Amino acid sequence: MNLGAILHLNGKLQEAESNYLKALQLKPDDTITQSNLRKLWNIMEKQGLRTLSP
């Protein structure tokens, strides 16, 4: 999750997404990771990097 957050803050959005998803595989109920991933997806949608919401 921390790696995802660092990548997120540094604009490496697709790498951040991958790391958040890996973190959620290990700890599916982690609300902080879930929240960060939702925020990331909102940013990605605005930039045209993601077109579908889960």
mmCIF entry with sequence, helices, sheets and N, C-alpha, C, O atoms, coordinates in Angstrom:
data_MODEL
# 
_entry.id   MODEL 
# 
_entity.id                         1 
_entity.type                       polymer 
_entity.pdbx_number_of_molecules   1 
# 
_entity_poly.entity_id                      1 
_entity_poly.type                           'polypeptide(L)' 
_entity_poly.nstd_linkage                   no 
_entity_poly.nstd_monomer                   no 
_entity_poly.pdbx_seq_one_letter_code       MNLGAILHLNGKLQEAESNYLKALQLKPDDTITQSNLRKLWNIMEKQGLRTLSP 
_entity_poly.pdbx_seq_one_letter_code_can   MNLGAILHLNGKLQEAESNYLKALQLKPDDTITQSNLRKLWNIMEKQGLRTLSP 
_entity_poly.pdbx_strand_id                 A 
# 
loop_
_entity_poly_seq.entity_id 
_entity_poly_seq.num 
_entity_poly_seq.mon_id 
_entity_poly_seq.hetero 
1 1  MET n 
1 2  ASN n 
1 3  LEU n 
1 4  GLY n 
1 5  ALA n 
1 6  ILE n 
1 7  LEU n 
1 8  HIS n 
1 9  LEU n 
1 10 ASN n 
1 11 GLY n 
1 12 LYS n 
1 13 LEU n 
1 14 GLN n 
1 15 GLU n 
1 16 ALA n 
1 17 GLU n 
1 18 SER n 
1 19 ASN n 
1 20 TYR n 
1 21 LEU n 
1 22 LYS n 
1 23 ALA n 
1 24 LEU n 
1 25 GLN n 
1 26 LEU n 
1 27 LYS n 
1 28 PRO n 
1 29 ASP n 
1 30 ASP n 
1 31 THR n 
1 32 ILE n 
1 33 THR n 
1 34 GLN n 
1 35 SER n 
1 36 ASN n 
1 37 LEU n 
1 38 ARG n 
1 39 LYS n 
1 40 LEU n 
1 41 TRP n 
1 42 ASN n 
1 43 ILE n 
1 44 MET n 
1 45 GLU n 
1 46 LYS n 
1 47 GLN n 
1 48 GLY n 
1 49 LEU n 
1 50 ARG n 
1 51 THR n 
1 52 LEU n 
1 53 SER n 
1 54 PRO n 
# 
_struct_asym.id          A 
_struct_asym.entity_id   1 
# 
loop_
_struct_conf.conf_type_id 
_struct_conf.id 
_struct_conf.pdbx_PDB_helix_id 
_struct_conf.beg_label_comp_id 
_struct_conf.beg_label_asym_id 
_struct_conf.beg_label_seq_id 
_struct_conf.pdbx_beg_PDB_ins_code 
_struct_conf.end_label_comp_id 
_struct_conf.end_label_asym_id 
_struct_conf.end_label_seq_id 
_struct_conf.pdbx_end_PDB_ins_code 
_struct_conf.beg_auth_comp_id 
_struct_conf.beg_auth_asym_id 
_struct_conf.beg_auth_seq_id 
_struct_conf.end_auth_comp_id 
_struct_conf.end_auth_asym_id 
_struct_conf.end_auth_seq_id 
_struct_conf.pdbx_PDB_helix_class 
_struct_conf.details 
_struct_conf.pdbx_PDB_helix_length 
HELX_P HELX_P1 AA1 ASN A 2  ? LEU A 9  ? ASN A 2  LEU A 9  1 ? 8  
HELX_P HELX_P2 AA2 LEU A 13 ? LEU A 26 ? LEU A 13 LEU A 26 1 ? 14 
HELX_P HELX_P3 AA3 THR A 31 ? LYS A 46 ? THR A 31 LYS A 46 1 ? 16 
# 
_struct_conf_type.id          HELX_P 
_struct_conf_type.criteria    ? 
_struct_conf_type.reference   ? 
# 
loop_
_atom_site.group_PDB 
_atom_site.id 
_atom_site.type_symbol 
_atom_site.label_atom_id 
_atom_site.label_alt_id 
_atom_site.label_comp_id 
_atom_site.label_asym_id 
_atom_site.label_entity_id 
_atom_site.label_seq_id 
_atom_site.pdbx_PDB_ins_code 
_atom_site.Cartn_x 
_atom_site.Cartn_y 
_atom_site.Cartn_z 
_atom_site.occupancy 
_atom_site.B_iso_or_equiv 
_atom_site.pdbx_formal_charge 
_atom_site.auth_seq_id 
_atom_site.auth_comp_id 
_atom_site.auth_asym_id 
_atom_site.auth_atom_id 
_atom_site.pdbx_PDB_model_num 
ATOM 1   N N  . MET A 1 1  ? 0.825   -1.184  0.000   1.00 0.00 ? 1  MET A N  1 
ATOM 2   C CA . MET A 1 1  ? 0.000   0.000   0.000   1.00 0.00 ? 1  MET A CA 1 
ATOM 3   C C  . MET A 1 1  ? 0.870   1.248   0.000   1.00 0.00 ? 1  MET A C  1 
ATOM 4   O O  . MET A 1 1  ? 0.582   2.208   -0.715  1.00 0.00 ? 1  MET A O  1 
ATOM 5   N N  . ASN A 1 2  ? 1.928   1.240   0.795   1.00 0.00 ? 2  ASN A N  1 
ATOM 6   C CA . ASN A 1 2  ? 2.798   2.425   0.857   1.00 0.00 ? 2  ASN A CA 1 
ATOM 7   C C  . ASN A 1 2  ? 3.470   2.701   -0.482  1.00 0.00 ? 2  ASN A C  1 
ATOM 8   O O  . ASN A 1 2  ? 3.591   3.855   -0.892  1.00 0.00 ? 2  ASN A O  1 
ATOM 9   N N  . LEU A 1 3  ? 3.904   1.653   -1.160  1.00 0.00 ? 3  LEU A N  1 
ATOM 10  C CA . LEU A 1 3  ? 4.520   1.837   -2.476  1.00 0.00 ? 3  LEU A CA 1 
ATOM 11  C C  . LEU A 1 3  ? 3.495   2.432   -3.444  1.00 0.00 ? 3  LEU A C  1 
ATOM 12  O O  . LEU A 1 3  ? 3.818   3.329   -4.222  1.00 0.00 ? 3  LEU A O  1 
ATOM 13  N N  . GLY A 1 4  ? 2.278   1.935   -3.391  1.00 0.00 ? 4  GLY A N  1 
ATOM 14  C CA . GLY A 1 4  ? 1.217   2.494   -4.232  1.00 0.00 ? 4  GLY A CA 1 
ATOM 15  C C  . GLY A 1 4  ? 1.014   3.965   -3.960  1.00 0.00 ? 4  GLY A C  1 
ATOM 16  O O  . GLY A 1 4  ? 0.840   4.752   -4.890  1.00 0.00 ? 4  GLY A O  1 
ATOM 17  N N  . ALA A 1 5  ? 1.035   4.348   -2.690  1.00 0.00 ? 5  ALA A N  1 
ATOM 18  C CA . ALA A 1 5  ? 0.837   5.752   -2.325  1.00 0.00 ? 5  ALA A CA 1 
ATOM 19  C C  . ALA A 1 5  ? 1.977   6.622   -2.836  1.00 0.00 ? 5  ALA A C  1 
ATOM 20  O O  . ALA A 1 5  ? 1.743   7.730   -3.318  1.00 0.00 ? 5  ALA A O  1 
ATOM 21  N N  . ILE A 1 6  ? 3.198   6.135   -2.736  1.00 0.00 ? 6  ILE A N  1 
ATOM 22  C CA . ILE A 1 6  ? 4.350   6.901   -3.222  1.00 0.00 ? 6  ILE A CA 1 
ATOM 23  C C  . ILE A 1 6  ? 4.275   7.076   -4.738  1.00 0.00 ? 6  ILE A C  1 
ATOM 24  O O  . ILE A 1 6  ? 4.509   8.166   -5.261  1.00 0.00 ? 6  ILE A O  1 
ATOM 25  N N  . LEU A 1 7  ? 3.949   6.002   -5.426  1.00 0.00 ? 7  LEU A N  1 
ATOM 26  C CA . LEU A 1 7  ? 3.818   6.079   -6.880  1.00 0.00 ? 7  LEU A CA 1 
ATOM 27  C C  . LEU A 1 7  ? 2.683   7.030   -7.263  1.00 0.00 ? 7  LEU A C  1 
ATOM 28  O O  . LEU A 1 7  ? 2.806   7.809   -8.208  1.00 0.00 ? 7  LEU A O  1 
ATOM 29  N N  . HIS A 1 8  ? 1.594   6.958   -6.530  1.00 0.00 ? 8  HIS A N  1 
ATOM 30  C CA . HIS A 1 8  ? 0.433   7.823   -6.746  1.00 0.00 ? 8  HIS A CA 1 
ATOM 31  C C  . HIS A 1 8  ? 0.848   9.285   -6.636  1.00 0.00 ? 8  HIS A C  1 
ATOM 32  O O  . HIS A 1 8  ? 0.531   10.093  -7.509  1.00 0.00 ? 8  HIS A O  1 
ATOM 33  N N  . LEU A 1 9  ? 1.547   9.617   -5.580  1.00 0.00 ? 9  LEU A N  1 
ATOM 34  C CA . LEU A 1 9  ? 1.976   11.000  -5.353  1.00 0.00 ? 9  LEU A CA 1 
ATOM 35  C C  . LEU A 1 9  ? 2.979   11.483  -6.403  1.00 0.00 ? 9  LEU A C  1 
ATOM 36  O O  . LEU A 1 9  ? 3.078   12.681  -6.669  1.00 0.00 ? 9  LEU A O  1 
ATOM 37  N N  . ASN A 1 10 ? 3.713   10.554  -6.989  1.00 0.00 ? 10 ASN A N  1 
ATOM 38  C CA . ASN A 1 10 ? 4.714   10.909  -7.993  1.00 0.00 ? 10 ASN A CA 1 
ATOM 39  C C  . ASN A 1 10 ? 4.183   10.811  -9.418  1.00 0.00 ? 10 ASN A C  1 
ATOM 40  O O  . ASN A 1 10 ? 4.948   10.891  -10.380 1.00 0.00 ? 10 ASN A O  1 
ATOM 41  N N  . GLY A 1 11 ? 2.865   10.636  -9.548  1.00 0.00 ? 11 GLY A N  1 
ATOM 42  C CA . GLY A 1 11 ? 2.246   10.660  -10.866 1.00 0.00 ? 11 GLY A CA 1 
ATOM 43  C C  . GLY A 1 11 ? 2.374   9.383   -11.669 1.00 0.00 ? 11 GLY A C  1 
ATOM 44  O O  . GLY A 1 11 ? 2.042   9.365   -12.854 1.00 0.00 ? 11 GLY A O  1 
ATOM 45  N N  . LYS A 1 12 ? 2.843   8.328   -11.058 1.00 0.00 ? 12 LYS A N  1 
ATOM 46  C CA . LYS A 1 12 ? 2.963   7.037   -11.752 1.00 0.00 ? 12 LYS A CA 1 
ATOM 47  C C  . LYS A 1 12 ? 1.689   6.244   -11.472 1.00 0.00 ? 12 LYS A C  1 
ATOM 48  O O  . LYS A 1 12 ? 1.687   5.279   -10.708 1.00 0.00 ? 12 LYS A O  1 
ATOM 49  N N  . LEU A 1 13 ? 0.612   6.680   -12.114 1.00 0.00 ? 13 LEU A N  1 
ATOM 50  C CA . LEU A 1 13 ? -0.724  6.241   -11.755 1.00 0.00 ? 13 LEU A CA 1 
ATOM 51  C C  . LEU A 1 13 ? -0.982  4.768   -12.042 1.00 0.00 ? 13 LEU A C  1 
ATOM 52  O O  . LEU A 1 13 ? -1.577  4.076   -11.216 1.00 0.00 ? 13 LEU A O  1 
ATOM 53  N N  . GLN A 1 14 ? -0.552  4.283   -13.183 1.00 0.00 ? 14 GLN A N  1 
ATOM 54  C CA . GLN A 1 14 ? -0.810  2.885   -13.508 1.00 0.00 ? 14 GLN A CA 1 
ATOM 55  C C  . GLN A 1 14 ? -0.011  1.942   -12.611 1.00 0.00 ? 14 GLN A C  1 
ATOM 56  O O  . GLN A 1 14 ? -0.497  0.873   -12.240 1.00 0.00 ? 14 GLN A O  1 
ATOM 57  N N  . GLU A 1 15 ? 1.206   2.333   -12.265 1.00 0.00 ? 15 GLU A N  1 
ATOM 58  C CA . GLU A 1 15 ? 2.005   1.536   -11.335 1.00 0.00 ? 15 GLU A CA 1 
ATOM 59  C C  . GLU A 1 15 ? 1.378   1.572   -9.943  1.00 0.00 ? 15 GLU A C  1 
ATOM 60  O O  . GLU A 1 15 ? 1.361   0.564   -9.236  1.00 0.00 ? 15 GLU A O  1 
ATOM 61  N N  . ALA A 1 16 ? 0.872   2.722   -9.562  1.00 0.00 ? 16 ALA A N  1 
ATOM 62  C CA . ALA A 1 16 ? 0.209   2.860   -8.266  1.00 0.00 ? 16 ALA A CA 1 
ATOM 63  C C  . ALA A 1 16 ? -1.016  1.949   -8.205  1.00 0.00 ? 16 ALA A C  1 
ATOM 64  O O  . ALA A 1 16 ? -1.244  1.268   -7.205  1.00 0.00 ? 16 ALA A O  1 
ATOM 65  N N  . GLU A 1 17 ? -1.795  1.944   -9.273  1.00 0.00 ? 17 GLU A N  1 
ATOM 66  C CA . GLU A 1 17 ? -2.987  1.092   -9.323  1.00 0.00 ? 17 GLU A CA 1 
ATOM 67  C C  . GLU A 1 17 ? -2.612  -0.370  -9.124  1.00 0.00 ? 17 GLU A C  1 
ATOM 68  O O  . GLU A 1 17 ? -3.252  -1.079  -8.347  1.00 0.00 ? 17 GLU A O  1 
ATOM 69  N N  . SER A 1 18 ? -1.591  -0.813  -9.811  1.00 0.00 ? 18 SER A N  1 
ATOM 70  C CA . SER A 1 18 ? -1.143  -2.193  -9.696  1.00 0.00 ? 18 SER A CA 1 
ATOM 71  C C  . SER A 1 18 ? -0.754  -2.536  -8.264  1.00 0.00 ? 18 SER A C  1 
ATOM 72  O O  . SER A 1 18 ? -1.094  -3.607  -7.761  1.00 0.00 ? 18 SER A O  1 
ATOM 73  N N  . ASN A 1 19 ? -0.046  -1.628  -7.615  1.00 0.00 ? 19 ASN A N  1 
ATOM 74  C CA . ASN A 1 19 ? 0.392   -1.883  -6.238  1.00 0.00 ? 19 ASN A CA 1 
ATOM 75  C C  . ASN A 1 19 ? -0.766  -1.834  -5.252  1.00 0.00 ? 19 ASN A C  1 
ATOM 76  O O  . ASN A 1 19 ? -0.797  -2.623  -4.308  1.00 0.00 ? 19 ASN A O  1 
ATOM 77  N N  . TYR A 1 20 ? -1.709  -0.935  -5.446  1.00 0.00 ? 20 TYR A N  1 
ATOM 78  C CA . TYR A 1 20 ? -2.894  -0.906  -4.587  1.00 0.00 ? 20 TYR A CA 1 
ATOM 79  C C  . TYR A 1 20 ? -3.673  -2.213  -4.724  1.00 0.00 ? 20 TYR A C  1 
ATOM 80  O O  . TYR A 1 20 ? -4.127  -2.777  -3.729  1.00 0.00 ? 20 TYR A O  1 
ATOM 81  N N  . LEU A 1 21 ? -3.826  -2.690  -5.958  1.00 0.00 ? 21 LEU A N  1 
ATOM 82  C CA . LEU A 1 21 ? -4.570  -3.934  -6.180  1.00 0.00 ? 21 LEU A CA 1 
ATOM 83  C C  . LEU A 1 21 ? -3.859  -5.131  -5.541  1.00 0.00 ? 21 LEU A C  1 
ATOM 84  O O  . LEU A 1 21 ? -4.511  -6.018  -4.989  1.00 0.00 ? 21 LEU A O  1 
ATOM 85  N N  . LYS A 1 22 ? -2.530  -5.157  -5.616  1.00 0.00 ? 22 LYS A N  1 
ATOM 86  C CA . LYS A 1 22 ? -1.772  -6.222  -4.950  1.00 0.00 ? 22 LYS A CA 1 
ATOM 87  C C  . LYS A 1 22 ? -1.960  -6.150  -3.439  1.00 0.00 ? 22 LYS A C  1 
ATOM 88  O O  . LYS A 1 22 ? -2.118  -7.175  -2.775  1.00 0.00 ? 22 LYS A O  1 
ATOM 89  N N  . ALA A 1 23 ? -1.941  -4.933  -2.903  1.00 0.00 ? 23 ALA A N  1 
ATOM 90  C CA . ALA A 1 23 ? -2.129  -4.756  -1.456  1.00 0.00 ? 23 ALA A CA 1 
ATOM 91  C C  . ALA A 1 23 ? -3.508  -5.258  -1.030  1.00 0.00 ? 23 ALA A C  1 
ATOM 92  O O  . ALA A 1 23 ? -3.652  -5.865  0.031   1.00 0.00 ? 23 ALA A O  1 
ATOM 93  N N  . LEU A 1 24 ? -4.516  -5.003  -1.858  1.00 0.00 ? 24 LEU A N  1 
ATOM 94  C CA . LEU A 1 24 ? -5.864  -5.448  -1.517  1.00 0.00 ? 24 LEU A CA 1 
ATOM 95  C C  . LEU A 1 24 ? -6.023  -6.958  -1.635  1.00 0.00 ? 24 LEU A C  1 
ATOM 96  O O  . LEU A 1 24 ? -6.887  -7.538  -0.977  1.00 0.00 ? 24 LEU A O  1 
ATOM 97  N N  . GLN A 1 25 ? -5.209  -7.602  -2.459  1.00 0.00 ? 25 GLN A N  1 
ATOM 98  C CA . GLN A 1 25 ? -5.222  -9.063  -2.498  1.00 0.00 ? 25 GLN A CA 1 
ATOM 99  C C  . GLN A 1 25 ? -4.722  -9.626  -1.169  1.00 0.00 ? 25 GLN A C  1 
ATOM 100 O O  . GLN A 1 25 ? -5.215  -10.648 -0.691  1.00 0.00 ? 25 GLN A O  1 
ATOM 101 N N  . LEU A 1 26 ? -3.746  -8.952  -0.587  1.00 0.00 ? 26 LEU A N  1 
ATOM 102 C CA . LEU A 1 26 ? -3.170  -9.402  0.682   1.00 0.00 ? 26 LEU A CA 1 
ATOM 103 C C  . LEU A 1 26 ? -4.051  -9.031  1.873   1.00 0.00 ? 26 LEU A C  1 
ATOM 104 O O  . LEU A 1 26 ? -4.136  -9.776  2.849   1.00 0.00 ? 26 LEU A O  1 
ATOM 105 N N  . LYS A 1 27 ? -4.699  -7.882  1.781   1.00 0.00 ? 27 LYS A N  1 
ATOM 106 C CA . LYS A 1 27 ? -5.515  -7.382  2.890   1.00 0.00 ? 27 LYS A CA 1 
ATOM 107 C C  . LYS A 1 27 ? -6.757  -6.704  2.312   1.00 0.00 ? 27 LYS A C  1 
ATOM 108 O O  . LYS A 1 27 ? -6.818  -5.477  2.230   1.00 0.00 ? 27 LYS A O  1 
ATOM 109 N N  . PRO A 1 28 ? -7.749  -7.508  1.911   1.00 0.00 ? 28 PRO A N  1 
ATOM 110 C CA . PRO A 1 28 ? -8.918  -6.985  1.191   1.00 0.00 ? 28 PRO A CA 1 
ATOM 111 C C  . PRO A 1 28 ? -9.746  -5.962  1.965   1.00 0.00 ? 28 PRO A C  1 
ATOM 112 O O  . PRO A 1 28 ? -10.430 -5.142  1.351   1.00 0.00 ? 28 PRO A O  1 
ATOM 113 N N  . ASP A 1 29 ? -9.704  -5.989  3.270   1.00 0.00 ? 29 ASP A N  1 
ATOM 114 C CA . ASP A 1 29 ? -10.539 -5.088  4.064   1.00 0.00 ? 29 ASP A CA 1 
ATOM 115 C C  . ASP A 1 29 ? -9.830  -3.794  4.470   1.00 0.00 ? 29 ASP A C  1 
ATOM 116 O O  . ASP A 1 29 ? -10.338 -3.054  5.312   1.00 0.00 ? 29 ASP A O  1 
ATOM 117 N N  . ASP A 1 30 ? -8.678  -3.517  3.890   1.00 0.00 ? 30 ASP A N  1 
ATOM 118 C CA . ASP A 1 30 ? -7.916  -2.317  4.247   1.00 0.00 ? 30 ASP A CA 1 
ATOM 119 C C  . ASP A 1 30 ? -8.614  -1.088  3.672   1.00 0.00 ? 30 ASP A C  1 
ATOM 120 O O  . ASP A 1 30 ? -8.538  -0.815  2.474   1.00 0.00 ? 30 ASP A O  1 
ATOM 121 N N  . THR A 1 31 ? -9.292  -0.359  4.545   1.00 0.00 ? 31 THR A N  1 
ATOM 122 C CA . THR A 1 31 ? -10.088 0.786   4.082   1.00 0.00 ? 31 THR A CA 1 
ATOM 123 C C  . THR A 1 31 ? -9.231  1.928   3.550   1.00 0.00 ? 31 THR A C  1 
ATOM 124 O O  . THR A 1 31 ? -9.676  2.673   2.677   1.00 0.00 ? 31 THR A O  1 
ATOM 125 N N  . ILE A 1 32 ? -8.028  2.079   4.050   1.00 0.00 ? 32 ILE A N  1 
ATOM 126 C CA . ILE A 1 32 ? -7.148  3.148   3.545   1.00 0.00 ? 32 ILE A CA 1 
ATOM 127 C C  . ILE A 1 32 ? -6.747  2.858   2.106   1.00 0.00 ? 32 ILE A C  1 
ATOM 128 O O  . ILE A 1 32 ? -6.782  3.748   1.256   1.00 0.00 ? 32 ILE A O  1 
ATOM 129 N N  . THR A 1 33 ? -6.367  1.615   1.833   1.00 0.00 ? 33 THR A N  1 
ATOM 130 C CA . THR A 1 33 ? -6.000  1.241   0.467   1.00 0.00 ? 33 THR A CA 1 
ATOM 131 C C  . THR A 1 33 ? -7.201  1.368   -0.459  1.00 0.00 ? 33 THR A C  1 
ATOM 132 O O  . THR A 1 33 ? -7.067  1.843   -1.587  1.00 0.00 ? 33 THR A O  1 
ATOM 133 N N  . GLN A 1 34 ? -8.361  0.953   0.001   1.00 0.00 ? 34 GLN A N  1 
ATOM 134 C CA . GLN A 1 34 ? -9.578  1.074   -0.805  1.00 0.00 ? 34 GLN A CA 1 
ATOM 135 C C  . GLN A 1 34 ? -9.851  2.542   -1.140  1.00 0.00 ? 34 GLN A C  1 
ATOM 136 O O  . GLN A 1 34 ? -10.180 2.874   -2.279  1.00 0.00 ? 34 GLN A O  1 
ATOM 137 N N  . SER A 1 35 ? -9.713  3.405   -0.155  1.00 0.00 ? 35 SER A N  1 
ATOM 138 C CA . SER A 1 35 ? -9.938  4.834   -0.359  1.00 0.00 ? 35 SER A CA 1 
ATOM 139 C C  . SER A 1 35 ? -8.919  5.419   -1.330  1.00 0.00 ? 35 SER A C  1 
ATOM 140 O O  . SER A 1 35 ? -9.279  6.169   -2.236  1.00 0.00 ? 35 SER A O  1 
ATOM 141 N N  . ASN A 1 36 ? -7.652  5.075   -1.140  1.00 0.00 ? 36 ASN A N  1 
ATOM 142 C CA . ASN A 1 36 ? -6.602  5.570   -2.040  1.00 0.00 ? 36 ASN A CA 1 
ATOM 143 C C  . ASN A 1 36 ? -6.851  5.120   -3.469  1.00 0.00 ? 36 ASN A C  1 
ATOM 144 O O  . ASN A 1 36 ? -6.651  5.887   -4.412  1.00 0.00 ? 36 ASN A O  1 
ATOM 145 N N  . LEU A 1 37 ? -7.286  3.877   -3.631  1.00 0.00 ? 37 LEU A N  1 
ATOM 146 C CA . LEU A 1 37 ? -7.544  3.354   -4.966  1.00 0.00 ? 37 LEU A CA 1 
ATOM 147 C C  . LEU A 1 37 ? -8.706  4.095   -5.624  1.00 0.00 ? 37 LEU A C  1 
ATOM 148 O O  . LEU A 1 37 ? -8.650  4.410   -6.812  1.00 0.00 ? 37 LEU A O  1 
ATOM 149 N N  . ARG A 1 38 ? -9.754  4.372   -4.857  1.00 0.00 ? 38 ARG A N  1 
ATOM 150 C CA . ARG A 1 38 ? -10.878 5.144   -5.414  1.00 0.00 ? 38 ARG A CA 1 
ATOM 151 C C  . ARG A 1 38 ? -10.418 6.538   -5.851  1.00 0.00 ? 38 ARG A C  1 
ATOM 152 O O  . ARG A 1 38 ? -10.799 7.012   -6.921  1.00 0.00 ? 38 ARG A O  1 
ATOM 153 N N  . LYS A 1 39 ? -9.609  7.184   -5.032  1.00 0.00 ? 39 LYS A N  1 
ATOM 154 C CA . LYS A 1 39 ? -9.079  8.508   -5.390  1.00 0.00 ? 39 LYS A CA 1 
ATOM 155 C C  . LYS A 1 39 ? -8.233  8.426   -6.653  1.00 0.00 ? 39 LYS A C  1 
ATOM 156 O O  . LYS A 1 39 ? -8.341  9.269   -7.544  1.00 0.00 ? 39 LYS A O  1 
ATOM 157 N N  . LEU A 1 40 ? -7.392  7.400   -6.718  1.00 0.00 ? 40 LEU A N  1 
ATOM 158 C CA . LEU A 1 40 ? -6.547  7.201   -7.896  1.00 0.00 ? 40 LEU A CA 1 
ATOM 159 C C  . LEU A 1 40 ? -7.397  7.000   -9.141  1.00 0.00 ? 40 LEU A C  1 
ATOM 160 O O  . LEU A 1 40 ? -7.123  7.597   -10.182 1.00 0.00 ? 40 LEU A O  1 
ATOM 161 N N  . TRP A 1 41 ? -8.432  6.158   -9.044  1.00 0.00 ? 41 TRP A N  1 
ATOM 162 C CA . TRP A 1 41 ? -9.298  5.914   -10.197 1.00 0.00 ? 41 TRP A CA 1 
ATOM 163 C C  . TRP A 1 41 ? -9.996  7.190   -10.655 1.00 0.00 ? 41 TRP A C  1 
ATOM 164 O O  . TRP A 1 41 ? -10.189 7.391   -11.854 1.00 0.00 ? 41 TRP A O  1 
ATOM 165 N N  . ASN A 1 42 ? -10.375 8.053   -9.717  1.00 0.00 ? 42 ASN A N  1 
ATOM 166 C CA . ASN A 1 42 ? -10.993 9.335   -10.099 1.00 0.00 ? 42 ASN A CA 1 
ATOM 167 C C  . ASN A 1 42 ? -10.016 10.185  -10.903 1.00 0.00 ? 42 ASN A C  1 
ATOM 168 O O  . ASN A 1 42 ? -10.390 10.786  -11.910 1.00 0.00 ? 42 ASN A O  1 
ATOM 169 N N  . ILE A 1 43 ? -8.775  10.233  -10.461 1.00 0.00 ? 43 ILE A N  1 
ATOM 170 C CA . ILE A 1 43 ? -7.748  10.983  -11.182 1.00 0.00 ? 43 ILE A CA 1 
ATOM 171 C C  . ILE A 1 43 ? -7.517  10.373  -12.561 1.00 0.00 ? 43 ILE A C  1 
ATOM 172 O O  . ILE A 1 43 ? -7.422  11.088  -13.559 1.00 0.00 ? 43 ILE A O  1 
ATOM 173 N N  . MET A 1 44 ? -7.429  9.047   -12.606 1.00 0.00 ? 44 MET A N  1 
ATOM 174 C CA . MET A 1 44 ? -7.185  8.365   -13.881 1.00 0.00 ? 44 MET A CA 1 
ATOM 175 C C  . MET A 1 44 ? -8.331  8.602   -14.856 1.00 0.00 ? 44 MET A C  1 
ATOM 176 O O  . MET A 1 44 ? -8.101  8.778   -16.053 1.00 0.00 ? 44 MET A O  1 
ATOM 177 N N  . GLU A 1 45 ? -9.558  8.606   -14.357 1.00 0.00 ? 45 GLU A N  1 
ATOM 178 C CA . GLU A 1 45 ? -10.709 8.870   -15.235 1.00 0.00 ? 45 GLU A CA 1 
ATOM 179 C C  . GLU A 1 45 ? -10.635 10.277  -15.798 1.00 0.00 ? 45 GLU A C  1 
ATOM 180 O O  . GLU A 1 45 ? -10.902 10.474  -16.983 1.00 0.00 ? 45 GLU A O  1 
ATOM 181 N N  . LYS A 1 46 ? -10.277 11.268  -14.978 1.00 0.00 ? 46 LYS A N  1 
ATOM 182 C CA . LYS A 1 46 ? -10.176 12.647  -15.437 1.00 0.00 ? 46 LYS A CA 1 
ATOM 183 C C  . LYS A 1 46 ? -9.094  12.817  -16.487 1.00 0.00 ? 46 LYS A C  1 
ATOM 184 O O  . LYS A 1 46 ? -9.199  13.679  -17.359 1.00 0.00 ? 46 LYS A O  1 
ATOM 185 N N  . GLN A 1 47 ? -8.041  11.989  -16.406 1.00 0.00 ? 47 GLN A N  1 
ATOM 186 C CA . GLN A 1 47 ? -6.938  12.071  -17.361 1.00 0.00 ? 47 GLN A CA 1 
ATOM 187 C C  . GLN A 1 47 ? -7.145  11.146  -18.559 1.00 0.00 ? 47 GLN A C  1 
ATOM 188 O O  . GLN A 1 47 ? -6.295  11.081  -19.447 1.00 0.00 ? 47 GLN A O  1 
ATOM 189 N N  . GLY A 1 48 ? -8.259  10.438  -18.585 1.00 0.00 ? 48 GLY A N  1 
ATOM 190 C CA . GLY A 1 48 ? -8.548  9.541   -19.699 1.00 0.00 ? 48 GLY A CA 1 
ATOM 191 C C  . GLY A 1 48 ? -7.779  8.234   -19.661 1.00 0.00 ? 48 GLY A C  1 
ATOM 192 O O  . GLY A 1 48 ? -7.689  7.534   -20.670 1.00 0.00 ? 48 GLY A O  1 
ATOM 193 N N  . LEU A 1 49 ? -7.222  7.897   -18.499 1.00 0.00 ? 49 LEU A N  1 
ATOM 194 C CA . LEU A 1 49 ? -6.462  6.655   -18.371 1.00 0.00 ? 49 LEU A CA 1 
ATOM 195 C C  . LEU A 1 49 ? -7.334  5.495   -17.920 1.00 0.00 ? 49 LEU A C  1 
ATOM 196 O O  . LEU A 1 49 ? -6.911  4.339   -17.951 1.00 0.00 ? 49 LEU A O  1 
ATOM 197 N N  . ARG A 1 50 ? -8.550  5.811   -17.502 1.00 0.00 ? 50 ARG A N  1 
ATOM 198 C CA . ARG A 1 50 ? -9.480  4.785   -17.034 1.00 0.00 ? 50 ARG A CA 1 
ATOM 199 C C  . ARG A 1 50 ? -10.875 5.255   -17.426 1.00 0.00 ? 50 ARG A C  1 
ATOM 200 O O  . ARG A 1 50 ? -11.248 6.400   -17.172 1.00 0.00 ? 50 ARG A O  1 
ATOM 201 N N  . THR A 1 51 ? -11.638 4.362   -18.044 1.00 0.00 ? 51 THR A N  1 
ATOM 202 C CA . THR A 1 51 ? -12.941 4.778   -18.527 1.00 0.00 ? 51 THR A CA 1 
ATOM 203 C C  . THR A 1 51 ? -14.080 4.110   -17.774 1.00 0.00 ? 51 THR A C  1 
ATOM 204 O O  . THR A 1 51 ? -15.224 4.549   -17.894 1.00 0.00 ? 51 THR A O  1 
ATOM 205 N N  . LEU A 1 52 ? -13.811 3.068   -17.006 1.00 0.00 ? 52 LEU A N  1 
ATOM 206 C CA . LEU A 1 52 ? -14.875 2.358   -16.301 1.00 0.00 ? 52 LEU A CA 1 
ATOM 207 C C  . LEU A 1 52 ? -14.633 2.392   -14.804 1.00 0.00 ? 52 LEU A C  1 
ATOM 208 O O  . LEU A 1 52 ? -13.503 2.229   -14.344 1.00 0.00 ? 52 LEU A O  1 
ATOM 209 N N  . SER A 1 53 ? -15.693 2.602   -14.053 1.00 0.00 ? 53 SER A N  1 
ATOM 210 C CA . SER A 1 53 ? -15.609 2.503   -12.601 1.00 0.00 ? 53 SER A CA 1 
ATOM 211 C C  . SER A 1 53 ? -15.954 1.070   -12.207 1.00 0.00 ? 53 SER A C  1 
ATOM 212 O O  . SER A 1 53 ? -16.767 0.419   -12.862 1.00 0.00 ? 53 SER A O  1 
ATOM 213 N N  . PRO A 1 54 ? -15.335 0.585   -11.139 1.00 0.00 ? 54 PRO A N  1 
ATOM 214 C CA . PRO A 1 54 ? -15.624 -0.793  -10.718 1.00 0.00 ? 54 PRO A CA 1 
ATOM 215 C C  . PRO A 1 54 ? -17.032 -0.933  -10.162 1.00 0.00 ? 54 PRO A C  1 
ATOM 216 O O  . PRO A 1 54 ? -17.433 -2.026  -9.764  1.00 0.00 ? 54 PRO A O  1 
# 
